[in-house]
């Protein structure tokens, strides 16, 4: 049976993994709304099987309900992968659900939530006690609408843990200052590869048994990594000492101030509140939920430590002290390795985080 699948965030970390694994499937046509069609076209135009028959890119805003509903009906969309975030997440998601209802074409919704218990009374009560982060709390309202809204289509809720690729945001601070510049606490944090989320979506799209309808599925590592453990893993991969930004008041305030300068102050505070929740109770996958994702993925989830090792190699970063010969430098460059010269003092005494 052919499928018309709409992906709301094709240019994001999950989308860039998901689109290439759905494109080769002859019975799947992708509809990709985007605010920048030329950029998205460039991102995927080199992929095999890319054609208008298999993939349609439409420029516009998913926050515009009239435009979004028009896409659903125009392309007879039967499956939607809804992956939204930001300050207008509640408005946009609720309007999008309404558009799906009114389109009359949507048969299944795959909703990307977050790795927390948003469905039991005990889990929701704990969330209200421990968290005030809006981009987390909004998931409670949206999930309740999906679960109790008597929707005319089936649904699956995915609960991802902390993304591997979040580490990339702090890579420059690690390279220059030996600092993992996010305040991850000494509580366990499960991690997830965007590729595993993409694989989960693909397998749900292709499922013909209905097994995953009405299910909520955590995606991520069974092991939770503490902040100090993450710093140690990156230290080993980069061959230099990496320290973690303080997860107490000074680190939290630093993150809030930094994000408030480069964005909006309310978003800076919201991210700080998320980190405060991490420090209070961690962010760990329930052990009982792990087998369900293995069944959905058809494999164990990707290993975080292996990803760190691969990523540092993929970026081609090798730390070379000035005392190494110029011949070694030349050999490394000829091999395509980007060489970064660091003074010994910087390796031993990393400076404070630079904005």
URCOR-V575522 format. One record per pair of residues at least 12 apart in sequence whose ideal C-beta (glycine too) atoms are under 8 Angstrom apart, sorted by sequence separation. I is the first residue (numbers start at 1). J is the second residue. D is the distance in Angstrom with one decimal. If there is no record, write none. Layout:
# URCOR-V575522
<<I:J:D> <I:J:D>>
This chain:
# URCOR-V575522
<<7:19:7.0> <84:96:7.4> <97:109:7.5> <169:181:7.8> <170:182:5.6> <231:243:5.9> <256:268:4.5> <259:271:5.6> <320:332:7.2> <19:32:7.2> <58:71:5.9> <127:140:6.5> <167:180:7.7> <169:182:7.1> <231:244:4.4> <255:268:7.3> <256:269:5.8> <259:272:7.9> <82:96:6.2> <143:157:6.3> <230:244:7.0> <318:332:6.1> <256:271:7.3> <41:57:5.8> <80:96:7.7> <124:140:6.0> <166:182:7.3> <228:244:6.2> <255:271:6.4> <256:272:4.2> <5:22:6.7> <15:32:7.9> <40:57:5.5> <200:217:6.8> <227:244:4.5> <255:272:5.8> <56:75:6.5> <200:219:5.6> <253:272:7.7> <318:337:5.4> <320:339:5.4> <322:341:5.9> <10:30:7.7> <37:57:5.1> <80:100:6.1> <116:136:7.2> <227:247:6.0> <252:272:5.1> <255:275:6.6> <316:336:6.6> <318:338:7.5> <320:340:7.2> <321:341:7.9> <23:44:7.4> <37:58:7.2> <118:139:5.5> <316:337:5.0> <317:338:6.0> <318:339:5.9> <319:340:6.2> <320:341:6.0> <321:342:7.0> <322:343:6.9> <10:32:4.2> <37:59:3.9> <62:84:7.3> <114:136:6.1> <118:140:5.1> <197:219:5.4> <316:338:4.5> <318:340:7.2> <320:342:7.7> <322:344:7.8> <5:28:5.9> <7:30:6.5> <10:33:7.9> <11:34:6.2> <32:55:6.6> <34:57:6.2> <36:59:7.1> <116:139:7.5> <196:219:5.6> <252:275:5.9> <315:338:7.5> <317:340:6.1> <319:342:5.9> <321:344:6.0> <3:27:6.4> <5:29:7.1> <6:30:7.8> <7:31:7.5> <10:34:6.4> <20:44:7.4> <23:47:5.6> <24:48:6.6> <29:53:7.0> <30:54:6.8> <32:56:6.9> <34:58:7.3> <35:59:6.9> <119:143:6.4> <196:220:7.7> <252:276:6.5> <2:27:4.6> <3:28:4.9> <4:29:5.1> <5:30:5.6> <6:31:4.4> <7:32:5.8> <8:33:6.6> <11:36:7.7> <19:44:5.7> <23:48:7.4> <24:49:4.9> <29:54:5.9> <30:55:4.4> <31:56:5.1> <32:57:4.9> <33:58:5.3> <34:59:6.1> <35:60:7.5> <63:88:6.1> <114:139:5.3> <118:143:4.6> <1:27:6.8> <2:28:7.3> <3:29:7.2> <5:31:7.0> <6:32:7.7> <23:49:4.8> <28:54:7.6> <29:55:7.1> <30:56:7.0> <32:58:7.1> <33:59:7.9> <34:60:8.0> <35:61:6.2> <77:103:7.0> <80:106:5.9> <113:139:4.8> <321:347:7.6> <2:29:7.1> <4:31:6.4> <6:33:7.0> <16:43:6.8> <20:47:5.4> <23:50:6.1> <29:56:7.1> <31:58:6.9> <33:60:6.0> <68:95:7.4> <72:99:6.0> <78:105:6.0> <79:106:7.4> <82:109:6.2> <162:189:5.1> <164:191:5.6> <192:219:5.3> <11:39:7.1> <19:47:7.4> <26:54:8.0> <33:61:7.9> <63:91:7.3> <68:96:6.1> <72:100:6.5> <77:105:5.6> <78:106:6.2> <79:107:6.7> <80:108:7.6> <82:110:6.9> <84:112:7.9> <119:147:6.7> <161:189:7.4> <162:190:6.6> <163:191:7.4> <164:192:6.7> <192:220:3.7> <247:275:7.1> <319:347:7.5> <11:40:5.4> <33:62:5.3> <63:92:4.7> <76:105:4.9> <77:106:6.1> <78:107:4.5> <79:108:4.9> <80:109:5.2> <81:110:4.7> <82:111:5.0> <83:112:4.3> <113:142:7.4> <161:190:3.8> <162:191:5.3> <163:192:6.0> <164:193:5.1> <165:194:6.1> <191:220:6.1> <192:221:6.9> <10:40:6.1> <62:92:6.2> <65:95:4.2> <69:99:3.8> <73:103:5.1> <78:108:6.9> <79:109:7.8> <80:110:7.0> <82:112:6.6> <113:143:6.0> <161:191:5.9> <162:192:6.8> <163:193:7.9> <164:194:7.2> <190:220:4.3> <191:221:5.0> <23:54:6.0> <65:96:7.4> <68:99:5.0> <72:103:3.8> <73:104:7.4> <79:110:7.1> <81:112:7.3> <111:142:7.1> <161:192:4.4> <163:194:6.2> <190:221:4.8> <247:278:7.9> <11:43:6.4> <23:55:6.2> <63:95:7.5> <73:105:6.2> <111:143:7.6> <160:192:4.9> <190:222:7.4> <247:279:5.4> <65:98:6.9> <69:102:6.1> <72:105:5.8> <190:223:7.2> <10:44:7.8> <62:96:6.5> <65:99:5.4> <69:103:5.8> <72:106:6.3> <190:224:5.1> <191:225:6.2> <33:68:7.0> <111:146:6.0> <188:223:7.6> <189:224:5.5> <190:225:7.7> <19:55:7.5> <188:224:2.4> <189:225:5.6> <109:146:7.0> <160:197:5.4> <187:224:7.7> <188:225:6.6> <189:226:7.2> <33:71:6.1> <188:226:5.9> <189:227:7.8> <158:197:6.4> <187:226:6.4> <31:71:6.2> <186:226:4.8> <118:159:8.0> <185:226:7.1> <186:227:5.8> <189:230:7.8> <109:151:7.4> <158:200:5.9> <184:226:7.5> <185:227:5.4> <186:228:6.1> <116:159:6.9> <158:201:7.4> <184:227:3.5> <31:75:4.9> <109:153:5.9> <111:155:6.3> <113:157:5.2> <115:159:4.6> <183:227:7.6> <93:138:7.8> <97:142:8.0> <108:153:5.8> <109:154:7.5> <110:155:7.4> <111:156:7.3> <113:158:6.5> <114:159:6.2> <115:160:5.7> <29:75:7.4> <31:77:5.9> <89:135:6.4> <106:152:8.0> <107:153:5.2> <108:154:5.0> <109:155:4.4> <110:156:5.1> <111:157:5.1> <112:158:5.3> <113:159:5.4> <114:160:6.8> <115:161:4.2> <184:230:5.9> <106:153:4.9> <107:154:6.9> <108:155:6.8> <109:156:7.5> <111:158:7.1> <113:160:8.0> <115:162:7.6> <180:227:7.7> <90:138:4.9> <94:142:7.2> <97:145:6.4> <108:156:7.3> <110:158:6.7> <112:160:6.7> <156:204:5.4> <86:135:7.7> <89:138:5.2> <93:142:5.2> <97:146:7.3> <85:135:6.0> <101:151:6.5> <180:230:6.6> <90:141:6.4> <94:145:6.8> <100:151:7.8> <101:152:6.1> <180:231:5.3> <90:142:7.1> <97:149:7.4> <101:153:7.9> <89:142:8.0> <100:153:6.5> <8:62:5.4> <97:151:7.3> <180:234:6.3> <154:210:7.4> <156:212:4.8> <156:213:6.6> <159:216:6.0> <161:218:7.1> <155:213:7.2> <156:214:7.6> <157:215:7.3> <158:216:7.7> <159:217:6.6> <160:218:7.8> <161:219:6.9> <162:220:7.5> <224:282:6.2> <154:213:4.1> <155:214:6.9> <156:215:5.5> <157:216:4.1> <158:217:5.7> <159:218:4.5> <160:219:4.9> <161:220:3.0> <224:283:7.5> <154:214:6.7> <156:216:7.7> <157:217:7.2> <159:219:6.7> <160:220:6.3> <161:221:6.8> <174:234:6.1> <184:244:6.0> <224:284:4.1> <156:217:7.0> <158:219:5.9> <183:244:7.5> <184:245:7.8> <186:247:7.2> <224:285:7.5> <178:240:6.0> <180:242:5.5> <183:245:4.8> <185:247:4.1> <18:81:7.3> <167:230:7.7> <175:238:7.7> <178:241:5.7> <179:242:7.1> <180:243:7.1> <182:245:6.0> <183:246:6.3> <184:247:6.4> <222:285:6.4> <174:238:6.5> <178:242:5.6> <179:243:5.9> <180:244:4.9> <181:245:5.3> <183:247:4.2> <221:285:6.9> <6:71:6.7> <178:243:6.3> <179:244:7.9> <180:245:6.3> <183:248:7.7> <220:285:5.2> <222:287:7.0> <6:72:6.9> <179:245:6.3> <167:234:7.3> <218:285:5.0> <15:83:7.3> <174:242:5.4> <183:251:3.6> <218:286:6.9> <222:290:5.0> <6:75:7.5> <14:83:5.9> <183:252:5.7> <4:75:5.4> <6:77:4.6> <12:83:6.7> <183:254:7.7> <218:289:4.3> <233:304:7.6> <237:308:4.9> <4:76:5.4> <5:77:7.3> <8:80:7.3> <183:255:6.0> <217:289:7.5> <218:290:7.4> <233:305:5.5> <237:309:5.2> <4:77:4.9> <5:78:7.7> <6:79:7.2> <8:81:6.7> <182:255:6.9> <220:293:7.7> <4:78:5.4> <5:79:4.6> <6:80:4.9> <7:81:4.8> <8:82:5.4> <9:83:4.3> <218:292:7.4> <219:293:5.3> <234:308:6.2> <237:311:7.8> <238:312:5.8> <3:78:6.0> <4:79:7.1> <5:80:7.6> <6:81:7.2> <8:83:5.4> <9:84:7.0> <115:190:6.7> <217:292:5.5> <218:293:5.9> <233:308:5.3> <237:312:4.3> <3:79:5.7> <5:81:6.9> <7:83:7.4> <8:84:5.9> <217:293:5.6> <115:192:7.7> <215:292:7.5> <219:297:7.8> <234:312:7.9> <217:296:5.8> <225:304:6.5> <238:317:7.2> <240:319:5.8> <221:301:6.0> <239:319:5.5> <220:301:6.3> <223:304:7.8> <238:319:6.7> <219:301:6.8> <221:303:7.5> <221:304:5.7> <212:296:6.7> <112:197:7.3> <8:96:7.4> <189:278:6.5> <185:275:7.7> <110:201:5.6> <184:275:7.7> <187:278:6.4> <183:275:5.2> <187:279:6.5> <204:296:7.4> <182:275:7.5> <185:278:5.5> <187:280:7.7> <189:282:6.1> <190:283:6.4> <200:293:7.1> <203:296:5.8> <110:204:5.6> <184:278:6.9> <185:279:4.0> <187:281:6.7> <188:282:4.8> <189:283:4.7> <190:284:5.1> <203:297:7.0> <261:355:7.2> <110:205:7.6> <187:282:3.4> <188:283:7.7> <189:284:6.9> <190:285:4.3> <203:298:6.9> <108:204:7.7> <183:279:7.7> <187:283:7.7> <188:284:4.7> <200:296:5.4> <119:216:6.2> <185:282:7.4> <187:284:8.0> <196:293:7.9> <200:297:6.1> <258:355:5.7> <14:112:7.3> <199:297:5.5> <199:298:7.9> <254:353:7.0> <4:105:7.9> <196:297:6.1> <240:342:7.8> <113:216:7.5> <115:218:5.7> <115:219:7.6> <108:213:7.3> <115:220:6.1> <196:301:4.9> <196:302:5.6> <241:347:7.2> <195:302:6.5> <240:347:5.3> <243:350:6.7> <193:301:6.8> <245:353:6.5> <192:301:6.8> <193:302:3.9> <241:350:7.2> <193:304:7.9> <191:304:4.2> <193:307:6.3> <81:201:5.3> <162:283:5.8> <161:283:6.5> <161:284:8.0> <81:205:8.0> <161:285:5.8> <79:205:5.7> <135:270:5.7> <134:270:5.2> <133:270:5.4> <133:271:7.6> <136:274:6.1> <164:302:7.6> <134:273:7.9> <135:274:7.3> <133:273:4.0> <164:304:6.0> <132:273:5.1> <133:274:4.3> <136:277:7.2> <167:308:7.2> <131:273:6.9> <175:317:6.7> <131:274:7.6> <133:276:8.0> <164:307:5.1> <168:311:7.7> <133:277:6.3> <164:308:7.9> <167:311:7.6> <171:315:7.7> <131:277:4.5> <130:277:5.5> <164:311:7.9> <13:163:6.5> <130:280:5.5> <130:281:5.9> <13:165:5.3> <126:281:8.0> <175:340:6.6> <116:283:7.8> <115:283:6.5> <178:346:7.4> <117:286:7.6> <177:346:7.9> <178:347:7.3> <115:285:6.4> <176:346:7.8> <179:350:5.9> <178:350:3.0> <181:353:4.9> <177:350:4.8> <179:352:7.6> <177:351:5.1> <179:353:5.0> <176:351:8.0> <177:352:7.0> <177:353:6.0> <17:194:5.1> <21:198:6.2> <28:205:6.8> <87:264:7.4> <177:354:6.2> <16:194:7.9> <17:195:4.6> <21:199:7.2> <176:354:6.8> <18:197:7.9> <87:266:7.2> <14:194:4.8> <17:197:7.6> <18:198:3.8> <22:202:6.0> <87:267:6.8> <173:353:5.5> <13:194:4.2> <17:198:3.8> <21:202:5.3> <25:206:7.6> <173:354:6.9> <14:197:5.0> <15:198:8.0> <18:201:5.6> <22:205:7.0> <14:198:5.5> <18:202:6.7> <14:201:7.5> <5:205:5.8> <3:205:6.1> <1:208:7.4>>
